[in-house]
Amino acid sequence: MRAVAVVIPAHDEEALIGRCLAAVTRAVARAREREPGLVATVVVVLDACTDTTAPQVRRWPVDVLEISARNVGTARRVGIAHALASLGSAPEGTWIAMTDADTLVPRDWVTHQLDLMDAGIDLVLGTVRPDFADLSARHAAYWRATHPRGRPPGNVHGANLGVRASTYAEAGGIRDLIEHEDVALVRAVRALGAREHASDVHEVETSGRFTGRTPGGYAAFLRRVHAWVDAEPLAAPGA
């Protein structure tokens, strides 16, 4: 039996969680359309939420867990453990797809990762782009100029990461880290000699906010880039 688990940690994401789950459920529906026998589960881990994230999430056909760790690594780990237990399928035939609560995945996000799984890939590093509506025109222009399509850099983003369940288990799973838990997992997977693939075919769009949920996450990266772009002349594409 083939199965896919989508796991999403969330901390106070009332403004963005609805659009995230709309996109994820659409991607799961697309995968089931193409593969009627596919078993899929979506797990949202509410971590110390104090806003209306929880009631919003419960309107969707997803499994909801509540913890109070304030730790993204713990949230991902708990969510994945729950998903795999509920699926109960053979790890070799199960795929884990990770994203974040401020992220929009494309319609073929799940199907593309399953195609790569079928091709023998154990780890998928997907690309992430910020919502350009959240950026200055100068910052958005810089981003487009420095991120050409078809040349994924292979960066590690928890907002767009996929791994075979058996590989995940062999690597020791996600660690209880307040940030860079995704990087630690990928490092452990690489140590196994697993087959990895970087792809921008299923690129996701994440919030362009400069204040994130972890000290050194994607928001902090965008903040640094924005400061640099504002301080330097903007080079023309290809310069």
Buried (B, 14 or more C-beta within 10 A) or exposed (E): EBBBBBBBBBBBBBBBBBBBBEBBBBBBBBBBEEBEEBBBBBBBBBBBBEEEBBEBBEEBEBBBBEBEBEBBBBBBBBBBBBBBEBBEBEBEBBBBBBBBBBBBBBBBBBBBBBBBBEEEBBBBBBBBBBBBEBBEEEBBBBBEBEBEEEEBEEBBBBBBBBBBBBBBBBBEBBBBBBBBBBBBBBEBBEEEEBBBBBBBBBBBBBBBBBEBBBEEBBBBBBBEBBEEBEEEEBEEEEE
